[in-house]
């Protein structure tokens, strides 16, 4: 691909670059408008199927149990009346359903910019940036490299820039040039100053999650009471499939629950590896793992805002490598969404692929996973833009290409497309044109043509000859040019200088104290 890019740039890149430099007309995007899913969800399971998977999940919790490796969580579940055998926790279904009944079916997340407030649930479908890849790839480099702080900052700028990205997930690429003990401090400072969207905290020990909560509080100019009065940020934990929750993630989970912050639990169940090879078995296991954490949160603080996540996909049985955007992934996502509605919980899924570069495979697999999110009634879509190689690579070109899909979904959900009033049925227009005319020049069209249809910012709708005459610039190259244009003209959202200074002082103090302990 590097050779292709070099050849294309030498042949037509100058014209493409000039087009990119024309400015906002090249990067026109839809306004900030978090979409509401107006479609009925796809429900592949019959009523009997829902009952069977629910019963399977409950029997896992009752008969097999979940390993809680965190001693504090174990004692809390013992106090709650669960059966404890070493680190194994078994809980009755009546208790489980009682606890789930305390979890809200929807809640809000309020960042420092109140205009970016999000509703989780109630049909809303929200998109977040790629999170946690250790590696980075872009067209200029043409190879996979370990992530850096500058690359992380640039991806955060894309997170802020694109209106179809609603929340700032984990690190969009791990800046491995920053020591792990203080990485969370530097990245959260960057996230809070380069973006004004909802923040995420990694639950990797008490220092990281407590530091993030404090920095979010400072950035919002909030008292401790105001911070805890409504969710201001969230965490996501993954169970250690099969059937375990580890020490640091449960620690962070409990800390966020005690302070009323958003708690998302997402088992990483790959069918055929960490879960049964059958989709029903994989979904039942995933639900049992996730629900056990939500039970813990509800026992600690009834009403804790919780989301049940799904990351159930399959492996390539020839190699053991994870596969994403597959038919199995899509069905598992739909099935989990159906069960989430059964439990009255918001649901999280992901925009994922197994492709290594932003090519055709990357886009059809990601498109499959994003549309599965739509079909399942997902409320939070992680990794919606920028994900490659099963989560091991973040790419700015892929980020921008994915945002085109996200805008398609947002436009698809526009109620105007399905309006059926007199103006929309347009009988007068049809009558005026008759059987021999056309609709281009009539008043009905002239009044609406600028907003009638979706206008892409990245797709090229010229015919082949027009595309070739303009330099024959491939999609990845157009995305790369846009990336450079966006980064070059980026302006950070406003932050009160006094708050920024307080954030800087907090980061400096925590660095002096050593940050968070590491294993090395």
N, C-alpha and C positions, 0 to 999 in steps of 0.2 A: 504493500500500500504506500510505503514511503516513496518507492520509485514512481508509482502512478502519480502521487501528489506532485513530485518534482517535475515530471513530464508535463502534467496538466498546467502547473504554474508557469512553466516556461512557454507554453503555447498560448494560454489564455488567462493566466492568473492576474495579469495586470488589469484587464477589463473587469474581471470579477472583483478585484480589490477596489477598483474605482467605484463599482456599483455599491460595495459595502460602505465606502466612505461617504456615500450620499446621505447617510444618516438614518434618522428615525423611520423614513419610508421603507427602508429595507427590513427594519425590525419593528414593524407595527404589530402590536399584540392586543389581545382582549383585555378589558379592564379587570381590576380586582373584583371578583364576584364568585365566591365559593359556591359551587353548584349544588343543587338539590336533585337527587335522583328521582325523576318523575315516573320511571318505569316500574312495573311489577317485577319483583326479583324472579330469577329462574330458580325453581324449586324441584330438583330432580328426584327428591325422596317423596314417597307416599307417606301418608300419616303413619302407616305401620313401619315404614323405614325410619322415620324420625324417632318413633318409640323404641325401635330396636337399637339404634345407635345410642340414644339416651340411656337405655338400660345397660348397654355395654360399657359406657363411661362410668355409670354408677357402680356397676359390679367391679370394675377396676379399682375404684376408690374404696369400695366396701371389702373386697375379697383379696386383692393383690396389694394395694396401697402404693403410696408415693414416698420415695426417700426424701426426707427433709434433712439436709446435711448441716443446716444452721442450728446450733443448740438452742438459741433463744426462740426461734420459730417452733422447734420441737416442744419446748415448755409451754408456749402459748397454745399449741394444739392439744397438749395434754390437759391443760386447764379447761379447754373447750369441751373436753369429754371424748376426744378421739382415742382410738386404740393405738398405743405406741409400743413398738417392738424394736428396740435399738434406735435406728434412725428411720424406721418404716412407720408411716402414718396411715391408718385406715379410718375412714369416716362414713357414717351412715348417710343414705340418700336423703332422709328427712332433714337432717342437719344441714347437708349441702344445699338443699333447695331453700331452707329457711335463710341461710346466709346469702344466697344469690338473690333472694327477694329483697334484701336491703340495699342492693346495688342499684344506682339510678340507670334508667334506660337511655338517658341523655344527660349531658353536662356541657359547660362552657370552659374554654381555656382562654385566659386573658393575658396577652403579652404587654410589653411596655407601651406599644402603640395601640390604644383602645380601638382604633379603626380596624385592627387586624384580629379582633376577637373571633373565636371559632366556636361553633356548636358541634359537638361530637354526638352523633345520633340524629334522630328525627329525619332520616333520609338524606342528610348531608353526606357528600363524598369529597374528602379533602386529600390533597396530595402533598407529600413531603419529598425532600431531596434524597439522593443516595447517601447511605450512611455506612461508615466503618471499613471500606476497602483499605488494605494496607498499601496498595499500589495505584499508580496513575499512568494514563496513556493519553497522548494527544497526537494529532496528525503531524505537528511539527517535529516532535520527538521521534515518532514512528516506532516506539518500543515501550515496553513496560518498565517502569522505574518505581522505587519506593517513594511514597508520598512525602511532600515537604509542607512547611507552614505556608509558603507563598502559594503553592497549588491549592491548599485547603482554603486560603483566603479568596482565591479566584473563584472557586466553586461556591463559596458563601456569597460572593457578589452575584453570581448567577441565581442563587437561591433568593436573594433579595430582589433582583431585577425582574424575574418572571412572575407575573401576577397569578399564573396557574399553579405556582408552588405556594402552599398555604402555611406550612410549618417547617421549621428548621430542625431536621432530625439530628442524628449523631454527627460525628465528624464526617464531612463529605469525602474526605480521604484522611487517613491517619498521617499526621505530620511526624514522621519518625525521626526527623532532625531535631525534634524537641524532646527532652528527656521525659520518660513516662511519668515520673513523679510530679511534674508540673505541667504536663501537656494539657490537662483539662483546664487549667487556669488560663493558659494562653489562648486556647481555642475558644473557651467561653467568652473571654474578653473580645476576641475577634467577632464571634457570633453576635454578641450583644451590641457591638458598635457598628458592625457592617450590615446588620439586619435588624428589623424591628418586629419580627414574626415570632410565633410561639416557640419556646426553647425546650430542649430535651436534656436529660441528665443520664449518664451511664451509671447504673447501679453496680459499681465495682469497688465496694468498700465504703466505709462511712465518710472518709475525707472527701472523696469525689462528689458524692451526692449532696453532702452538706455544703460544700463550697459552691456548687451550682445553685442550690436553693438560695444561699445568701447573696450570690451575685445577681440572680434574677430579682430578688427583693430590692437590692440596691438600685439596679437599673430601672426598676419601676417606681422608685421614690416611695416605697411602701414601708409602713411599720410592720412589725412581726404579726400583729393581729390582722392587718389588712392582707398580708400575704396568705395567711391561713384561712381567711374568710371565704376564699373562692380559688379554684385551681388556677395557677399562674404558669405552670410548666408541667412536664410529665416525664416519666421514665418508662422504659421498655425493658423487660427481662425475658430471657429465653430459658426454658427448662433444659436440663441436660438429658435429652432423650436417650434411652428410654427410662421414664419414670423417676426422674430425680430433679431436685432443685438444689443449687449449690449455695455455699455460704455467702459470698459477697453479694450476689444478686438478691437473695432474700433479705439481706441486711438493708440494701438500698430500697427495696420494695416496702419494707416495714417502715422505714424512715419517711418515705413519701406518703404512705398511708396515714401515718400519725399526724402529718401536717396537711392532710386533705388535698394532696396534689394528684394529678392524673397518673394512673397505674395501668400499663398495658403489658399483658403477658402473652408471649408468642412461642409456643413449643416449635422446635425445629425438627419436625418428624419427616424423614425421608423414607418413603415406603420401600421396603426391601432391604433397608440397612438399619435404621433406628426405630422402625415401626413395621407392622405387618405389611406384606406385599399387596394386600387388598385395600382398596380405598376406604371401605367401611371400617375396617380394623384400624387403619392409620388415623382416621378422623376420630374414632372413639378414644384411642389412646391420647391423641392431641388434646381433645376436650378434657379428659380426666386430668392431664397434667396442668392445663391452664386453669380449670375450675378450682383445683386445690389451692392455687395461689390466691385466687379471688376470694375464696372462703377465708383464708388467713387475713386478708386485708379487711374484709367486712367484720370479722370478729374483733380485730384491733380497733377499727373506727367504722361503725355502721354508716353506710352512705358514701364510703370512699368511691370516687369516680373511677370505674374500672372498664377496661376494654379487653375482650377475648380476641386473641390474634390467631391467625392460621399461617403456617409456612409448610404445609403438607405438600410435598411433591414426591418424585420418584428418583431412583438412581438408574444409571445406565447399567443394566445387569451384565453387560460385557466387560465393563471396566470398574464399576463402582462409583463413577463420577456422578455428581448431582446433575439432574436435568431440570429445566425450568420452562414455563410457558407451554407445557405439554398438555394433551387432553386430560391426563390424570390430574395434573395440577389444577386445571380449570374446574373439573368436577369436584375435587376435594374442597376448593374454595367455595363453590356454590353450596355444597353440603354443609360446610361449617357455617356459612351465612344463615342457612335455614335453621340450624340448631341454635345459633346465637339469638335469633328471633324467638325461638322456643323458650330460651332462658331469659329473654328481655334484656340482653346486653348489646352494646355497640360492638362492632367487629372491625378488626384490622387485617388487611392483606398486603400484598407487595407487587411492585412492578419489576419483574425479574427476567433474566435470560442467562443462558450458559455460553453465549457467544463471546469471543475474545476481543473483537474489534467492532466498531459501529457499522456493521454490514447488514445485508438482508436478513440473515439469521437473527441478528440482534433485534431487529425491528419486528419480525413476525412473532418471535417468542415474547418480547415485551408487550406487543399489542395484545397477544392472547392473554397474558396475565393481567393487563390493565382492564380489558373488557370482561375478564372473569370477575374482577373487583366490582365493576358496574353490575354485572348480572347477579352477583351474590348479595348485593345491598351493603357492601363494605362502606364503612364510615371514615376510616383512616387508611390511606394507601402509602405505605413506606416505600422507599427506594423508587419513587415514581419517575425519577429522571436521573440518568447518569450511570446506571449500574451495568457492569460487564463481568465476564468470567465467573459467574456464580457468586458475585459479591467480592471478588478479589481485586477488581480494577474499577476505578472511577475515571470517567472521560468527559471533558467538557463538550466535545462534539456530540456524544451520545446524549448528554444532558439536554442540549438544545433540540436534537432530533426528537427526543421523548416529549419535550414541551409542545411540539407540534401535535402529537397524539393527544396530549392532555387538553389542548385547546379544542380539538375535534370533539372530545368527550363533553367539555363544557358547552360547546355550541349544540351538540346533540341533545343536551338536557334543557335547552332553551324552550320554554313553553310556547314561544311564538311560532315554532315550527309545527306545532300541532293545533294551533288556533283554528277555529271553524266558524268565525263570524261572517257576516255578509261580505266584508272586504276581502276575507281570505277565500271564500268560495268563488268570488269574482265573476259572478254570472254576467254582470254588465260588460266586463272586459271581454269575456268569451263571446258575448253577443256582438260587440263592436268589431271584433276581428273576423268573426265568421269562419268559413272554411277555406278562404283564399288568402287571408292576410297573415301578419305575424305580430308578435307581442313586443318587439324591441322598442318601438317608438311610441306606444300608446301611453296615455297619462298614468294609468295604473302602474305600469312598469317604471316610468320616469320618476314617480314619487317614491319608489321603493328600491331601486336598483343598487344603491350604494350600500344598503344594509341587508338585502334580501338573502344573500348567501355568505357562507364562511369564506373569509379571505386568509389564505395561509401566509405565514411570514418566512417559511423555509422552502416549501414545495415550489418547484419550477413547472409552470403549466404551459410553457412554450412548446411548439412542436420541435421535432428533432433538428430541423434546419435552423430554427431560431435559437435553440439551445446551443448548437454547435457554433453558430456565428457569434454568440455571446461568450465564447471561450470553452464550451463543453465542460462546465464546472460540475463535478459530482456533488451529491448531497453532503457527504462528509466534509468536503472542502468549503461548501457554502456555510456549513455550521461552524467550521473553524474560523472563517472570516468574521462571522457574527460574534463568535466568542471574543476575538481580539477587539472588535468594535465596542462590545459591551464593557469589557474590562478597561479599555482605554478611556471611555467616557463615564465611568462609574462614579456616582456621588453617594456617599454613605448617608443614611437617614439621620436626621437631627437628633442629637443627645445633649442635654443640658451640660455645659462644661463642668459644673460642680459635681454632677453625678458621675461623669467620666473620670474626674479626678478621684472621687471616692472609690470607684471600681479599680482604678490603677493602684491606689494605695492598698486596697484589700489584696490584690494579686501580689504586690510586692511583699506584703506582710506574710502571706501564706508561703511564698517562695522562701523567705528567710526561715520559716518554721520547717521547711523541708518538703512541703507539699504533701503528697500521698505516698505511703510506703509502696515499694515494688519488690518483686521477687529477685531483683538483681542489683 
